[in-house]
Amino acid sequence: MIESRYKLKMMIVAALFSAIIGILAQITIPLPIIPITGQTLAIGLAATILGAAYGTLSVFLYLLIGMIGVPVFAQLTAGLGILIGPTGGFLVGFIPAAFIIGFFLEKTAFTIKNAIIANTIGMFVTLLIGTVWWKNQADLSWTAAFAGGFTPFVIVGIIKAVLASWFGIIVRNRLLAANLLYTVGSKKASSHSAYKDLEMP
């Protein structure tokens, strides 16, 4: 019973984070082909706060909502065409990125230092998948693909990784302290376990 309540509440939180991703995706710095958006910042926040399973779930829900036509992708776009189009790899790359960020933190510890490492790795995973996808879809050379889809986003990506790590760990700790987040945590666990939190009056 307790485990079912835990899963239900965390699924609701994951759904809320999918909405947050959609909102931050509208923060856009236009570039000729691929804009800089708040999506990667939101993905990092979700994975840092929720961990691997529920962070990844929030990203999957976000992509599903956008795929069926709700305008939650950058610049209020939506549809399957965006997801499978030339720049769709950057969106698809959010799924493994979120899992890797959460998994890394769960296997180490939820600290700002570890979160920066995890989010930086996740950022590179997203950029690599997106660039390879774009190269194949647009029939570009590797030089052109990396020049347009990878290099311009590295510095901004690192900045967003640091912001997501710093803010994400602070929010996670406060949610745990307020019993609003239910998670087993990492190997170097926080004193808040899922079952301890749920059994409190």
WORATA-V560624 format. One record per residue. N is the residue number from 1. RES is the residue in one letter. OMEGA is omega in whole degrees, 0 to 359 (NA if undefined). NEAR is the number of other C-alpha atoms within 8 Angstrom. Layout:
n->N res->RES omega->OMEGA near->NEAR
n->N res->RES omega->OMEGA near->NEAR
This chain:
n->1 res->M omega->180 near->4
n->2 res->I omega->181 near->8
n->3 res->E omega->179 near->7
n->4 res->S omega->178 near->7
n->5 res->R omega->179 near->8
n->6 res->Y omega->182 near->11
n->7 res->K omega->180 near->8
n->8 res->L omega->181 near->8
n->9 res->K omega->180 near->8
n->10 res->M omega->175 near->11
n->11 res->M omega->177 near->10
n->12 res->I omega->178 near->8
n->13 res->V omega->178 near->8
n->14 res->A omega->178 near->14
n->15 res->A omega->177 near->10
n->16 res->L omega->179 near->9
n->17 res->F omega->175 near->10
n->18 res->S omega->176 near->12
n->19 res->A omega->179 near->9
n->20 res->I omega->177 near->9
n->21 res->I omega->179 near->14
n->22 res->G omega->179 near->12
n->23 res->I omega->181 near->9
n->24 res->L omega->178 near->12
n->25 res->A omega->182 near->15
n->26 res->Q omega->173 near->13
n->27 res->I omega->192 near->9
n->28 res->T omega->169 near->11
n->29 res->I omega->185 near->7
n->30 res->P omega->170 near->7
n->31 res->L omega->186 near->7
n->32 res->P omega->184 near->5
n->33 res->I omega->184 near->5
n->34 res->I omega->182 near->9
n->35 res->P omega->169 near->9
n->36 res->I omega->184 near->9
n->37 res->T omega->176 near->12
n->38 res->G omega->182 near->12
n->39 res->Q omega->184 near->11
n->40 res->T omega->174 near->11
n->41 res->L omega->181 near->12
n->42 res->A omega->178 near->13
n->43 res->I omega->179 near->13
n->44 res->G omega->177 near->16
n->45 res->L omega->182 near->12
n->46 res->A omega->182 near->15
n->47 res->A omega->180 near->16
n->48 res->T omega->182 near->18
n->49 res->I omega->189 near->11
n->50 res->L omega->183 near->13
n->51 res->G omega->189 near->17
n->52 res->A omega->188 near->14
n->53 res->A omega->185 near->9
n->54 res->Y omega->172 near->12
n->55 res->G omega->177 near->18
n->56 res->T omega->178 near->14
n->57 res->L omega->180 near->10
n->58 res->S omega->178 near->14
n->59 res->V omega->179 near->14
n->60 res->F omega->179 near->9
n->61 res->L omega->178 near->10
n->62 res->Y omega->180 near->13
n->63 res->L omega->179 near->9
n->64 res->L omega->179 near->8
n->65 res->I omega->179 near->10
n->66 res->G omega->182 near->15
n->67 res->M omega->182 near->12
n->68 res->I omega->171 near->9
n->69 res->G omega->177 near->9
n->70 res->V omega->187 near->10
n->71 res->P omega->182 near->9
n->72 res->V omega->176 near->14
n->73 res->F omega->183 near->11
n->74 res->A omega->179 near->11
n->75 res->Q omega->176 near->7
n->76 res->L omega->176 near->8
n->77 res->T omega->181 near->11
n->78 res->A omega->173 near->14
n->79 res->G omega->179 near->12
n->80 res->L omega->181 near->10
n->81 res->G omega->178 near->7
n->82 res->I omega->185 near->12
n->83 res->L omega->182 near->12
n->84 res->I omega->180 near->9
n->85 res->G omega->184 near->9
n->86 res->P omega->181 near->10
n->87 res->T omega->182 near->13
n->88 res->G omega->180 near->13
n->89 res->G omega->178 near->17
n->90 res->F omega->177 near->12
n->91 res->L omega->179 near->12
n->92 res->V omega->180 near->11
n->93 res->G omega->178 near->13
n->94 res->F omega->183 near->12
n->95 res->I omega->177 near->11
n->96 res->P omega->179 near->12
n->97 res->A omega->180 near->13
n->98 res->A omega->180 near->17
n->99 res->F omega->181 near->14
n->100 res->I omega->179 near->12
n->101 res->I omega->181 near->18
n->102 res->G omega->181 near->16
n->103 res->F omega->179 near->10
n->104 res->F omega->182 near->10
n->105 res->L omega->179 near->16
n->106 res->E omega->181 near->13
n->107 res->K omega->177 near->8
n->108 res->T omega->176 near->10
n->109 res->A omega->181 near->12
n->110 res->F omega->177 near->12
n->111 res->T omega->180 near->8
n->112 res->I omega->180 near->9
n->113 res->K omega->180 near->7
n->114 res->N omega->180 near->12
n->115 res->A omega->177 near->15
n->116 res->I omega->178 near->13
n->117 res->I omega->183 near->8
n->118 res->A omega->181 near->13
n->119 res->N omega->177 near->14
n->120 res->T omega->176 near->12
n->121 res->I omega->180 near->11
n->122 res->G omega->179 near->14
n->123 res->M omega->180 near->13
n->124 res->F omega->177 near->9
n->125 res->V omega->179 near->11
n->126 res->T omega->181 near->15
n->127 res->L omega->180 near->13
n->128 res->L omega->179 near->9
n->129 res->I omega->180 near->12
n->130 res->G omega->181 near->16
n->131 res->T omega->178 near->14
n->132 res->V omega->178 near->10
n->133 res->W omega->181 near->12
n->134 res->W omega->179 near->16
n->135 res->K omega->182 near->12
n->136 res->N omega->182 near->8
n->137 res->Q omega->184 near->9
n->138 res->A omega->179 near->7
n->139 res->D omega->180 near->7
n->140 res->L omega->170 near->10
n->141 res->S omega->178 near->7
n->142 res->W omega->180 near->7
n->143 res->T omega->180 near->6
n->144 res->A omega->181 near->8
n->145 res->A omega->181 near->14
n->146 res->F omega->179 near->10
n->147 res->A omega->182 near->9
n->148 res->G omega->187 near->10
n->149 res->G omega->184 near->13
n->150 res->F omega->187 near->12
n->151 res->T omega->183 near->8
n->152 res->P omega->188 near->9
n->153 res->F omega->186 near->10
n->154 res->V omega->183 near->9
n->155 res->I omega->178 near->7
n->156 res->V omega->179 near->8
n->157 res->G omega->178 near->11
n->158 res->I omega->178 near->10
n->159 res->I omega->180 near->8
n->160 res->K omega->178 near->10
n->161 res->A omega->179 near->14
n->162 res->V omega->179 near->11
n->163 res->L omega->180 near->10
n->164 res->A omega->181 near->15
n->165 res->S omega->182 near->16
n->166 res->W omega->183 near->11
n->167 res->F omega->182 near->9
n->168 res->G omega->180 near->14
n->169 res->I omega->178 near->14
n->170 res->I omega->180 near->8
n->171 res->V omega->180 near->9
n->172 res->R omega->181 near->12
n->173 res->N omega->180 near->8
n->174 res->R omega->177 near->8
n->175 res->L omega->177 near->10
n->176 res->L omega->181 near->11
n->177 res->A omega->180 near->8
n->178 res->A omega->182 near->7
n->179 res->N omega->178 near->9
n->180 res->L omega->178 near->7
n->181 res->L omega->183 near->9
n->182 res->Y omega->183 near->13
n->183 res->T omega->178 near->8
n->184 res->V omega->179 near->8
n->185 res->G omega->187 near->13
n->186 res->S omega->176 near->12
n->187 res->K omega->174 near->8
n->188 res->K omega->196 near->7
n->189 res->A omega->168 near->10
n->190 res->S omega->179 near->7
n->191 res->S omega->181 near->4
n->192 res->H omega->173 near->13
n->193 res->S omega->182 near->12
n->194 res->A omega->187 near->10
n->195 res->Y omega->176 near->8
n->196 res->K omega->180 near->8
n->197 res->D omega->185 near->10
n->198 res->L omega->182 near->10
n->199 res->E omega->180 near->7
n->200 res->M omega->181 near->5
n->201 res->P omega->NA near->2
